[in-house]
Amino acid sequence: MDYLNRSAAGFGDDIWQRIDEAAVHAARDVLTGRRFIPVDGPYGLGLTAVEAGEDGYCREPGHDEAGAVTSRAIAVPMLRRSFQLSIRRIESFRRQGQPLSLTVVAHAAEAVARREEEFIYYGQKDFQLPGLMTVDGKAVHRVGDWSNTEQALNDVLAAVTALDRNGYRGPYALALAAPLYNGLFHRYEGTELTQLEHLRRLCELGVYKAPISGGVLVDARVGRLIIGQDLMAGYARQDGIHHDLYLSESIVLLIEQPGAVCLLESVQH
């Protein structure tokens, strides 16, 4: 891990371990996509692109010419966030055993995690990377008013039926915008069963509150999250007052079966 430049920091593995643990703990609280999309890797920092789709002719060759077969690759973006730790406070922790606040590490990790979530759900048009909500070929269902107790189940069942028609019979995961998710804590009249508990029986891979508008139902065969470098901290420099550090990761969502996605469109935000 020399590329992380950790040896230049001047503090030991015990502090690096604390930084790593704080970052992973904070990111885990934000991330939802990794909970239901299969993860492949990590393969290392050098993974800059992955093959996608099948090889094919760039155009049909004529009867008297050679054909040109080409592959398609997609980029593996690197996500990065800088932060600073006080040199004096690290020395106070090392020499006097004073508490060391790693709040800035948590904030940096949350920023990277939010960016990962954005790539998973919405992709990145500038990089020609689709997300679950934006990929071509997905099914779409427009949801009704979920303040009606039965409507949430009816809409999710409609989405399940749409995927089932496409040959995707589950298991399923359901990601929802905060207003839709929070409303699922209502109980069915005359019972102790909440809508959320009911939907979890249908969506075996889980129901998640996600930073999206509306919702998305996903079959397990949708694709893979390919990781180059998983979330790690590195060292940049110091100016006599602060250590300049950063968190980075490289990751891409490879959607292999767009038909395994059903978008739940909603006017609620």
Wavefront OBJ file of the C-alpha trace (Angstrom):
o trace
v 0.000 0.000 0.000
v 2.934 2.375 -0.633
v 0.729 4.405 -2.984
v -1.185 5.565 0.127
v 2.027 7.162 1.432
v 1.216 6.154 5.021
v 4.856 5.856 6.098
v 5.290 9.602 5.535
v 2.742 10.459 8.218
v 5.050 10.058 11.192
v 2.449 8.262 13.306
v 2.014 4.565 13.803
v -0.269 1.752 12.748
v -2.431 2.184 15.869
v -3.669 5.569 14.640
v -4.090 4.338 11.073
v -6.201 1.494 12.437
v -8.398 3.981 14.297
v -8.789 6.057 11.124
v -9.699 3.009 9.047
v -12.226 1.782 11.608
v -13.861 5.214 11.914
v -14.137 5.499 8.131
v -15.640 2.045 7.605
v -18.113 2.492 10.474
v -19.330 5.852 9.146
v -19.586 4.674 5.528
v -21.495 1.538 6.503
v -24.277 3.643 8.008
v -24.793 5.446 4.670
v -24.367 2.675 2.107
v -27.384 0.718 0.891
v -26.456 -0.518 -2.591
v -23.766 -2.844 -1.248
v -26.339 -4.556 0.936
v -28.272 -6.094 -1.939
v -26.057 -5.935 -5.044
v -23.367 -8.652 -5.256
v -19.878 -7.247 -4.642
v -16.921 -8.380 -6.757
v -13.395 -7.540 -5.625
v -11.415 -5.668 -4.498
v -9.028 -6.039 -7.416
v -6.661 -3.218 -6.508
v -5.985 0.385 -7.396
v -4.859 -0.490 -10.931
v -8.362 -1.488 -12.041
v -9.342 1.470 -14.212
v -11.882 -0.204 -16.527
v -13.880 -3.431 -16.834
v -15.252 -5.279 -19.836
v -18.999 -4.941 -20.371
v -21.368 -6.828 -22.624
v -20.316 -9.182 -25.404
v -17.751 -8.824 -28.163
v -19.242 -8.058 -31.536
v -18.623 -6.658 -34.991
v -18.484 -2.884 -35.081
v -20.441 -3.245 -38.343
v -21.401 -6.129 -40.527
v -18.488 -6.795 -42.916
v -18.999 -7.061 -46.616
v -18.468 -10.390 -48.403
v -14.962 -9.379 -49.545
v -13.637 -7.669 -46.394
v -12.385 -8.665 -42.964
v -14.610 -8.037 -40.003
v -13.560 -5.950 -36.999
v -14.571 -7.368 -33.638
v -14.584 -4.951 -30.733
v -15.122 -5.058 -26.995
v -16.769 -2.467 -24.787
v -15.281 -1.290 -21.527
v -16.600 0.993 -18.819
v -14.508 3.191 -16.566
v -14.058 2.500 -12.860
v -14.329 5.911 -11.187
v -12.218 6.817 -8.172
v -14.034 8.645 -5.383
v -11.951 10.846 -3.083
v -12.416 13.207 -0.148
v -9.687 15.116 1.721
v -9.626 15.915 5.438
v -7.219 17.228 8.079
v -6.130 16.032 11.518
v -4.440 18.323 14.015
v -0.750 17.508 14.560
v -0.964 18.735 18.161
v -3.984 16.602 18.969
v -2.392 13.494 17.549
v 0.695 14.159 19.677
v -1.520 14.748 22.706
v -3.158 11.371 22.087
v 0.189 9.631 21.618
v 2.078 11.259 24.528
v -0.581 12.084 27.119
v -3.344 9.635 26.228
v -5.852 12.418 25.545
v -8.975 11.566 23.488
v -8.556 11.784 19.719
v -11.632 12.953 17.852
v -12.029 11.384 14.411
v -15.231 13.206 13.486
v -13.577 14.642 10.381
v -12.769 11.113 9.237
v -16.422 10.116 9.637
v -17.576 13.158 7.667
v -15.146 12.369 4.836
v -16.264 8.730 4.760
v -19.915 9.764 4.636
v -19.167 12.065 1.696
v -17.503 9.230 -0.237
v -20.367 6.870 0.652
v -22.988 9.368 -0.533
v -21.149 9.715 -3.822
v -21.057 5.925 -4.200
v -24.803 5.800 -3.607
v -25.316 8.468 -6.284
v -23.342 6.408 -8.807
v -25.294 3.244 -7.941
v -28.759 4.751 -8.204
v -28.319 7.513 -10.793
v -25.050 6.712 -12.530
v -22.931 9.428 -14.118
v -23.989 10.669 -17.533
v -20.647 12.351 -18.245
v -18.893 8.983 -17.826
v -21.611 7.062 -19.754
v -22.364 5.100 -16.585
v -26.016 4.166 -15.979
v -27.528 3.693 -12.520
v -30.427 1.595 -11.315
v -32.818 4.535 -11.710
v -31.560 5.636 -15.124
v -30.581 2.487 -17.047
v -32.310 1.857 -20.376
v -34.428 -1.274 -20.527
v -35.823 -1.139 -17.002
v -39.493 -1.601 -16.191
v -41.430 1.397 -14.835
v -44.456 1.570 -12.538
v -46.042 4.818 -11.345
v -47.052 4.599 -7.696
v -50.202 5.945 -6.082
v -50.806 7.634 -2.740
v -49.035 5.617 -0.039
v -50.988 7.338 2.734
v -53.607 4.759 1.736
v -52.516 1.738 3.778
v -53.022 -0.792 0.999
v -51.397 1.267 -1.769
v -47.752 0.520 -0.919
v -48.287 -3.235 -1.116
v -50.329 -2.906 -4.306
v -47.620 -0.849 -5.997
v -44.785 -3.157 -4.968
v -46.805 -6.177 -6.094
v -47.311 -4.471 -9.455
v -43.545 -3.947 -9.721
v -42.908 -7.574 -8.782
v -45.376 -8.656 -11.467
v -43.570 -6.498 -14.039
v -40.232 -8.142 -13.207
v -41.843 -11.568 -13.094
v -43.143 -11.025 -16.645
v -39.538 -10.322 -17.682
v -38.402 -13.618 -16.159
v -37.009 -12.200 -12.910
v -38.682 -14.077 -10.090
v -36.573 -12.839 -7.184
v -35.289 -12.609 -4.599
v -35.897 -8.870 -4.638
v -34.594 -5.791 -2.858
v -36.574 -2.572 -2.522
v -34.976 0.872 -2.117
v -37.234 3.809 -1.280
v -37.026 7.553 -0.800
v -37.224 8.616 2.844
v -40.885 9.789 2.766
v -42.051 6.500 1.249
v -39.917 4.382 3.576
v -40.874 6.271 6.729
v -44.559 5.909 5.917
v -44.228 2.124 6.053
v -44.203 2.163 9.848
v -47.983 2.556 9.854
v -49.781 -0.551 11.098
v -52.573 -2.264 9.246
v -55.869 -1.502 10.905
v -56.700 -3.980 13.658
v -53.244 -5.636 13.612
v -49.728 -5.149 15.000
v -48.220 -5.730 11.547
v -46.543 -2.734 9.937
v -46.416 -2.216 6.190
v -42.609 -2.440 6.411
v -42.739 -5.893 8.011
v -45.185 -7.018 5.347
v -43.021 -5.796 2.459
v -39.915 -7.428 3.938
v -41.640 -10.783 3.500
v -42.013 -10.024 -0.203
v -38.583 -8.405 -0.648
v -36.267 -11.046 0.803
v -33.087 -9.048 0.101
v -34.382 -6.185 2.242
v -36.169 -2.846 2.163
v -33.886 0.181 2.404
v -34.142 3.924 2.883
v -32.047 5.410 0.078
v -31.107 8.899 -1.209
v -33.451 8.702 -4.191
v -36.758 10.013 -5.463
v -39.507 7.396 -5.599
v -38.201 3.855 -5.382
v -36.671 0.946 -7.232
v -37.293 -2.800 -7.061
v -34.288 -4.925 -8.015
v -33.885 -8.627 -8.741
v -30.682 -10.252 -7.463
v -29.464 -10.900 -11.036
v -29.204 -7.214 -11.917
v -25.404 -7.158 -11.989
v -22.359 -6.553 -9.810
v -20.590 -3.848 -7.876
v -16.974 -4.145 -8.969
v -14.422 -2.736 -6.542
v -10.894 -1.774 -7.469
v -9.645 -0.249 -4.230
v -12.035 -0.405 -1.307
v -12.371 2.575 1.038
v -8.929 3.417 2.452
v -7.096 6.376 3.972
v -3.915 7.864 2.568
v -1.454 10.604 3.481
v -0.722 13.747 1.452
v 1.400 16.186 3.485
v 1.638 18.279 6.639
v 2.057 22.007 7.156
v 3.177 22.075 10.781
v -0.416 22.514 11.984
v -2.382 19.771 10.260
v -1.801 16.421 8.649
v -3.526 16.421 5.240
v -5.104 13.036 4.575
v -7.736 11.632 2.234
v -10.145 8.758 1.819
v -10.522 7.119 -1.565
v -12.081 4.134 -3.283
v -12.675 2.966 -6.842
v -15.957 1.284 -7.695
v -18.410 0.821 -10.550
v -21.866 -0.704 -10.918
v -21.944 -3.146 -13.832
v -25.604 -3.582 -14.773
v -25.731 -6.846 -16.680
v -29.514 -7.310 -16.838
v -31.448 -4.018 -17.003
v -34.716 -5.924 -17.150
v -34.119 -6.933 -13.524
v -34.972 -3.365 -12.430
v -38.383 -1.771 -11.950
v -38.491 1.958 -11.271
v -41.239 3.137 -8.912
v -42.037 6.631 -10.097
v -43.515 8.958 -7.507
v -44.495 12.608 -7.341
v -43.473 12.572 -3.669
v -40.013 13.820 -2.711
l 1 2 3 4 5 6 7 8 9 10 11 12 13 14 15 16 17 18 19 20 21 22 23 24 25 26 27 28 29 30 31 32 33 34 35 36 37 38 39 40 41 42 43 44 45 46 47 48 49 50 51 52 53 54 55 56 57 58 59 60 61 62 63 64 65 66 67 68 69 70 71 72 73 74 75 76 77 78 79 80 81 82 83 84 85 86 87 88 89 90 91 92 93 94 95 96 97 98 99 100 101 102 103 104 105 106 107 108 109 110 111 112 113 114 115 116 117 118 119 120 121 122 123 124 125 126 127 128 129 130 131 132 133 134 135 136 137 138 139 140 141 142 143 144 145 146 147 148 149 150 151 152 153 154 155 156 157 158 159 160 161 162 163 164 165 166 167 168 169 170 171 172 173 174 175 176 177 178 179 180 181 182 183 184 185 186 187 188 189 190 191 192 193 194 195 196 197 198 199 200 201 202 203 204 205 206 207 208 209 210 211 212 213 214 215 216 217 218 219 220 221 222 223 224 225 226 227 228 229 230 231 232 233 234 235 236 237 238 239 240 241 242 243 244 245 246 247 248 249 250 251 252 253 254 255 256 257 258 259 260 261 262 263 264 265 266 267 268 269
